[in-house]
Amino acid sequence: MTAGMLDLRAAAQALAPALPEPQHRAAAIATWRGRMVNEYSSAPVFAGLAAQLDAAGAPAWAAEAREMAGEEHRHGALCGAVVEALGGAAVAPAPARDPLPDHPAVDPFEAVTRNLLSVCCLSETVACALITAERAEMAEGPLRDLLGEILADEVGHARLGWRWLAAHGTRWAAPGMAERLGAWLRVAFAHLEAHELANLVPGSPTEPALGLCDAHAARALFYQTVEAVIVPRLEAHGLPAASAWATRHIGA
């Protein structure tokens, strides 16, 4: 990656799948280039989680997060491979990303728990649902296989957060911790919703064979995933997720 640019052409060209002739080539290239950027730039997020897990005294968990950072780099190359196969170039401006929040007002355990909630239990769980639905509309072939590779990793990324909650649930009994995590969830839910709706734009071209999903259906799946999967699971771990979701727009 050069200064200001993300250039994955060398890695992507070696992975380029055979694809059907697109009906909406420009839209498909733009979609997969956007995915390339999002996936590749997720690697620093997991590297940041690894550092925070180390600070929280969880080195084995940190090692897993570091492996996941490498997986996100590969996901970027895989998405860039689709761009190249469609006749585009796996090059894009490198995004400016905010650093992973460090939450200095709380201890390292609570700080990393907040970030595992937002990154893994929320964002990655939604990604799993959307990719699963996307693959279900594709015929068997190289692109479906490519998405299957990404999905398998994303499932592991989501599980990192859910496993953390299962392993440490007794700690929510500490005075005020569950309430503080609920307040953070309200912020995280609002951010998640804004991000997903910005990327699922009604009226965009639809071509399921190339992963251009129906935005209305994807938005409905997003809300279903949050309300029927994420919120109940968080509540089962003793976190006030239902009230956090219901009040996500307050003060936003």
URLIN-V470691 format. One record per residue. RES is the residue in one small letter. OMEGA is omega as a letter, one per 40 degrees, with the letter a starting at -180 (NA if undefined). BURIAL is + if it has 9 or more other ideal C-beta (glycine too) atoms within 8 Angstrom, else -. Layout:
RES_OMEGA_BURIAL, RES_OMEGA_BURIAL
This chain:
m_i_-, t_a_-, a_i_-, g_a_-, m_i_+, l_a_+, d_a_+, l_a_+, r_a_+, a_i_-, a_a_+, a_a_+, q_i_+, a_a_-, l_a_+, a_a_+, p_i_+, a_a_-, l_i_+, p_i_-, e_a_-, p_i_+, q_a_-, h_a_+, r_a_+, a_a_-, a_i_+, a_i_+, i_a_+, a_a_-, t_a_+, w_i_+, r_i_+, g_i_+, r_i_+, m_a_+, v_a_+, n_a_-, e_a_+, y_a_+, s_i_+, s_a_+, a_i_+, p_i_+, v_a_+, f_i_+, a_i_+, g_i_+, l_i_+, a_i_+, a_a_+, q_i_+, l_i_+, d_a_+, a_i_+, a_i_+, g_a_-, a_a_+, p_i_-, a_i_-, w_i_+, a_i_+, a_i_+, e_a_+, a_i_+, r_i_+, e_a_-, m_i_+, a_i_+, g_i_+, e_i_+, e_i_+, h_i_+, r_i_+, h_i_+, g_i_+, a_i_+, l_i_+, c_i_+, g_i_+, a_i_+, v_i_+, v_a_+, e_a_+, a_i_+, l_i_+, g_i_-, g_i_+, a_a_-, a_a_+, v_i_-, a_i_+, p_i_-, a_a_+, p_i_-, a_a_-, r_i_-, d_i_-, p_i_-, l_a_+, p_i_-, d_i_-, h_a_+, p_a_-, a_a_-, v_a_-, d_a_-, p_i_+, f_a_+, e_i_+, a_a_+, v_i_+, t_i_+, r_a_+, n_i_+, l_i_+, l_a_+, s_a_+, v_a_+, c_a_+, c_a_+, l_a_+, s_a_+, e_i_+, t_i_+, v_i_+, a_i_+, c_a_+, a_a_+, l_i_+, i_i_+, t_i_+, a_i_+, e_a_+, r_a_+, a_a_-, e_a_-, m_i_+, a_i_-, e_i_-, g_a_+, p_a_-, l_i_+, r_i_+, d_i_+, l_i_+, l_i_+, g_i_+, e_i_+, i_a_+, l_a_+, a_i_-, d_a_+, e_i_+, v_i_+, g_i_+, h_i_+, a_a_+, r_i_+, l_i_+, g_a_+, w_i_+, r_i_-, w_i_+, l_a_+, a_a_-, a_a_-, h_a_+, g_a_+, t_a_-, r_i_-, w_i_+, a_i_-, a_a_-, p_i_-, g_a_-, m_a_+, a_a_+, e_i_-, r_i_+, l_i_+, g_i_+, a_i_+, w_i_+, l_i_+, r_i_+, v_a_+, a_i_+, f_a_+, a_i_+, h_i_+, l_a_+, e_a_+, a_a_-, h_a_+, e_a_+, l_i_+, a_a_-, n_i_-, l_a_+, v_i_-, p_a_-, g_i_-, s_i_-, p_a_-, t_i_-, e_a_+, p_a_+, a_a_+, l_i_+, g_i_+, l_a_+, c_i_+, d_a_-, a_i_+, h_i_-, a_a_+, a_i_+, r_i_+, a_i_-, l_i_+, f_a_+, y_i_-, q_a_+, t_i_+, v_a_+, e_a_+, a_a_-, v_a_+, i_a_+, v_i_+, p_a_+, r_i_+, l_i_+, e_i_+, a_i_-, h_i_+, g_a_-, l_a_+, p_a_+, a_a_+, a_i_-, s_i_-, a_i_+, w_a_+, a_a_-, t_a_-, r_a_+, h_a_-, i_i_-, g_a_-, a_NA_-
